[in-house]
Amino acid sequence: MHEIRIAKDLSDIVFDVAKRENLMKVTKVNICFGQMIQIVPEIFEFSFKEIIKDTIANDAGINIEILPVIMICTVCNDKFELNDIDFFCNRCGSSEIDILSGRELFVKSIEGV
């Protein structure tokens, strides 16, 4: 359950930004996870809400965006979205592929007053 650790790390970022921006209250947190992080959104959200309880972010809404895995074939340069666990190029069938995105983990934005 790496969701708890991720929730703690991201809440630290939220608190640091809120302090730096002199926010009195955090109203919304937008978070992005790459699909390869394999996060369970419900577990993350529960953990995050527990961590921010009784803080300036106590009532903040949480929006979780899951980013798809985008691959590129190093043989034919075709870019494609991974649809299953078949790591082969959709165009030429090569297994010579690199991951362009899908491993991200970040706070996209923080809203507050």
C-alpha positions as CSV (number, residue, x, y, z in Angstrom):
1,M,0.0,0.0,0.0
2,H,2.3,2.7,-1.3
3,E,-0.7,5.0,-1.5
4,I,-0.2,6.0,2.2
5,R,3.5,7.1,1.6
6,I,2.5,8.9,-1.6
7,A,-0.3,10.7,0.2
8,K,2.1,11.8,3.0
9,D,4.7,13.1,0.5
10,L,2.1,15.0,-1.6
11,S,0.4,16.5,1.5
12,D,3.9,17.8,2.5
13,I,4.1,19.5,-0.9
14,V,0.6,21.0,-0.5
15,F,1.5,22.4,3.0
16,D,4.8,23.8,1.8
17,V,3.1,25.6,-1.2
18,A,0.2,26.8,1.0
19,K,2.7,28.3,3.5
20,R,4.9,29.9,0.7
21,E,1.8,31.4,-0.9
22,N,0.3,32.6,2.4
23,L,-2.9,30.6,2.0
24,M,-5.3,30.6,4.9
25,K,-7.2,27.6,3.5
26,V,-6.6,25.1,0.8
27,T,-9.9,24.4,-1.1
28,K,-8.8,22.0,-3.9
29,V,-5.9,19.8,-4.8
30,N,-5.4,18.5,-8.3
31,I,-3.1,15.5,-8.5
32,C,-1.8,13.5,-11.5
33,F,-0.7,9.9,-11.4
34,G,0.8,8.1,-14.4
35,Q,-1.0,4.8,-15.0
36,M,2.2,2.9,-14.3
37,I,2.3,4.1,-10.7
38,Q,-0.6,1.6,-10.2
39,I,-2.3,3.7,-7.5
40,V,-5.7,2.7,-6.2
41,P,-7.4,6.1,-6.2
42,E,-9.8,5.3,-3.4
43,I,-7.0,4.2,-1.0
44,F,-5.0,7.3,-1.9
45,E,-7.9,9.6,-1.4
46,F,-8.8,8.1,1.9
47,S,-5.2,8.3,3.1
48,F,-4.8,11.8,1.9
49,K,-8.0,13.0,3.6
50,E,-6.8,11.4,6.9
51,I,-3.4,13.1,6.6
52,I,-4.9,16.6,6.0
53,K,-7.6,16.2,8.7
54,D,-7.5,19.2,11.1
55,T,-5.2,21.2,8.9
56,I,-5.8,24.2,6.6
57,A,-6.6,21.6,3.9
58,N,-9.2,19.8,6.0
59,D,-12.1,20.4,3.6
60,A,-10.2,20.5,0.4
61,G,-11.6,18.7,-2.6
62,I,-9.3,16.2,-4.2
63,N,-9.2,15.7,-8.0
64,I,-7.2,12.7,-9.2
65,E,-6.2,12.5,-12.9
66,I,-4.7,9.3,-14.2
67,L,-2.3,9.8,-17.1
68,P,-2.0,7.1,-19.8
69,V,1.1,5.3,-20.7
70,I,2.5,6.7,-23.9
71,M,5.2,4.6,-25.7
72,I,7.4,5.2,-28.7
73,C,8.9,2.6,-31.0
74,T,12.6,3.1,-31.4
75,V,12.5,1.3,-34.8
76,C,9.7,3.1,-36.6
77,N,9.1,6.1,-34.2
78,D,5.4,5.4,-33.9
79,K,3.9,6.9,-30.7
80,F,1.1,5.0,-29.1
81,E,-0.9,4.6,-25.9
82,L,-0.5,1.4,-24.1
83,N,-3.8,-0.4,-24.0
84,D,-2.8,-3.6,-22.2
85,I,0.3,-5.2,-21.0
86,D,1.5,-6.1,-24.5
87,F,4.8,-4.1,-24.9
88,F,5.0,-4.2,-28.7
89,C,4.7,-1.5,-31.3
90,N,1.3,-1.3,-32.8
91,R,2.7,-0.4,-36.2
92,C,5.7,-2.7,-36.8
93,G,5.5,-5.2,-33.9
94,S,8.9,-4.4,-32.5
95,S,9.6,-4.8,-28.8
96,E,12.2,-2.0,-29.1
97,I,10.1,0.6,-27.3
98,D,10.6,3.4,-24.7
99,I,8.1,4.9,-22.3
100,L,7.5,8.6,-22.9
101,S,4.9,9.1,-20.1
102,G,2.9,7.2,-17.6
103,R,5.2,7.2,-14.7
104,E,4.4,10.7,-13.4
105,L,3.4,11.6,-9.9
106,F,2.8,15.2,-9.0
107,V,0.6,17.9,-7.6
108,K,-0.8,19.6,-10.7
109,S,-2.3,22.6,-8.8
110,I,-3.5,23.8,-5.5
111,E,-6.4,26.2,-5.0
112,G,-7.0,28.2,-1.9
113,V,-7.7,31.6,-0.3
